[in-house]
Amino acid sequence: MAHKILIVDDAAFMRMMIKDILTKNGYDVVGEAADGAQAVEKYKELQPDLVTMDITMPEMDGIAALKAIKEINANARVIMCSAMGQQAMVIDAIQAGAKDFIVKPFQADRVLEAVGKTLS
């Protein structure tokens, strides 16, 4: 059975890019969210195996959403996505429980490596 993945990014283009990489490689993208608050709601609803989470978003940022998801499920698997130059945020995310991080712009092999490693 394909792993269920929730994609969270405020940029529709970025969601489309990562969705394309994942679906072409056999993953099941079960939902998308445009901000952290939506991500938490979708997580409760869809119970995905993995979440890809942008850090910088309106409403609720990715780190706050990560913490909220970890409260729902301590074993939640979340990979953070960030643009270059956000190292401090990436460290915060890892400390908050993120399993890995991917730097934008996405490179398919790096996305697949992070997802494969996190789900194994």
HELIX and SHEET records of a PDB file:
HELIX    1   1 ALA A   12  LYS A   24  1                                  13    
HELIX    2   2 GLY A   36  LEU A   46  1                                  11    
HELIX    3   3 GLY A   62  ILE A   72  1                                  11    
HELIX    4   4 GLN A   87  GLN A   95  1                                   9    
HELIX    5   5 ALA A  108  LEU A  119  1                                  12    
SHEET    1   A 5 ASP A  28  ALA A  33  0                                        
SHEET    2   A 5 LYS A   4  VAL A   8  1                                        
SHEET    3   A 5 LEU A  50  ASP A  54  1                                        
SHEET    4   A 5 VAL A  78  SER A  82  1                                        
SHEET    5   A 5 ASP A 100  VAL A 103  1                                        
END                                                                             
